[in-house]
Amino acid sequence: GVEQITTTKRANLILNVDGCIAVCFVDMLRSCGAFSPDDVDDLLSFGCLNGLFVLGRSTGFIAHYIDQLRLKQPLYRHPWDD
């Protein structure tokens, strides 16, 4: 399952929220009945889940930027020497 695939990269690799969302999407694609197994494999090989990841991160960054504008503050920059 997921644990075996995740730990093949590194024994102590922990699945983060993005990985959990990807697992849920793959499960939905495979079990919803709208796609054949070959269709699901094609969608995954095209990188559709990477697109969802980028979309979610982009939306979050834009929301953070707009919130910083609302607060009249610059975007936070963490010091390089830390």
TORRO-187842 format. One record per residue (C-alpha): x, z, y. Coordinates in Angstrom, 2 decimals. Last residue first. Layout:
<recs>
+---------+---------+---------+
!       x !       z !       y !
+---------+---------+---------+
!       X !       Z !       Y !
...
+---------+---------+---------+
</recs>
This chain:
<recs>
+---------+---------+---------+
!       x !       z !       y !
+---------+---------+---------+
!   19.11 !    9.88 !   30.96 !
!   21.54 !    7.81 !   33.05 !
!   19.09 !    4.95 !   33.61 !
!   16.59 !    7.13 !   35.48 !
!   12.93 !    6.47 !   34.55 !
!   11.15 !    4.21 !   36.99 !
!    7.58 !    5.15 !   37.85 !
!    5.64 !    2.36 !   39.51 !
!    5.37 !    2.94 !   43.24 !
!    2.71 !    5.28 !   44.61 !
!   -0.25 !    4.52 !   46.85 !
!   -2.59 !    6.29 !   44.40 !
!   -4.72 !    3.17 !   44.17 !
!   -1.59 !    1.06 !   43.80 !
!   -0.42 !    3.33 !   40.97 !
!   -3.82 !    2.92 !   39.30 !
!   -3.57 !   -0.86 !   39.61 !
!   -0.11 !   -0.79 !   37.96 !
!   -1.34 !    1.44 !   35.13 !
!   -4.33 !   -0.84 !   34.52 !
!   -2.03 !   -3.87 !   34.48 !
!    0.29 !   -2.15 !   31.99 !
!   -2.61 !   -1.18 !   29.74 !
!   -4.03 !   -4.70 !   29.75 !
!   -0.61 !   -6.13 !   28.94 !
!   -0.13 !   -3.69 !   26.06 !
!   -3.51 !   -4.56 !   24.56 !
!   -2.99 !   -8.31 !   24.92 !
!    0.53 !   -8.12 !   23.49 !
!   -0.69 !   -6.22 !   20.42 !
!   -3.62 !   -8.59 !   19.95 !
!   -1.25 !  -11.57 !   20.14 !
!    1.04 !   -9.96 !   17.57 !
!   -2.04 !   -9.64 !   15.35 !
!   -2.64 !  -13.38 !   15.60 !
!    0.90 !  -14.12 !   14.42 !
!    0.26 !  -17.56 !   12.89 !
!    1.24 !  -16.14 !    9.46 !
!   -1.54 !  -13.56 !    9.78 !
!   -4.18 !  -16.17 !   10.56 !
!   -2.98 !  -18.35 !    7.67 !
!   -3.04 !  -15.44 !    5.21 !
!   -6.57 !  -14.60 !    6.35 !
!   -7.70 !  -18.19 !    5.87 !
!   -6.09 !  -18.28 !    2.40 !
!   -7.94 !  -15.09 !    1.41 !
!  -11.18 !  -16.75 !    2.54 !
!  -12.65 !  -15.61 !    5.82 !
!  -16.12 !  -14.47 !    6.90 !
!  -16.53 !  -11.99 !    4.04 !
!  -15.74 !   -8.96 !    6.19 !
!  -13.26 !   -7.50 !    3.69 !
!   -9.98 !   -9.36 !    4.30 !
!  -10.32 !   -9.69 !    8.06 !
!  -11.49 !   -6.09 !    8.42 !
!   -8.59 !   -4.78 !    6.30 !
!   -6.13 !   -6.87 !    8.28 !
!   -7.61 !   -5.50 !   11.51 !
!   -7.40 !   -1.90 !   10.28 !
!   -3.78 !   -2.35 !    9.20 !
!   -2.93 !   -3.84 !   12.60 !
!   -4.57 !   -0.89 !   14.37 !
!   -2.53 !    1.51 !   12.24 !
!    0.66 !   -0.39 !   13.06 !
!   -0.08 !   -0.21 !   16.76 !
!   -0.82 !    3.52 !   16.45 !
!    2.56 !    4.23 !   14.87 !
!    3.56 !    4.03 !   11.19 !
!    6.51 !    6.36 !   10.65 !
!    9.84 !    5.03 !    9.39 !
!   11.64 !    7.74 !    7.41 !
!   12.75 !    5.65 !    4.42 !
!   13.57 !    2.58 !    6.50 !
!   12.33 !   -1.01 !    6.28 !
!   10.92 !   -0.56 !    2.77 !
!    9.17 !    2.58 !    4.07 !
!    6.46 !    0.63 !    5.89 !
!    5.63 !   -1.65 !    2.96 !
!    5.40 !    1.24 !    0.49 !
!    3.35 !    3.35 !    2.91 !
!    0.91 !    0.52 !    3.61 !
!    0.00 !    0.00 !    0.00 !
+---------+---------+---------+
</recs>
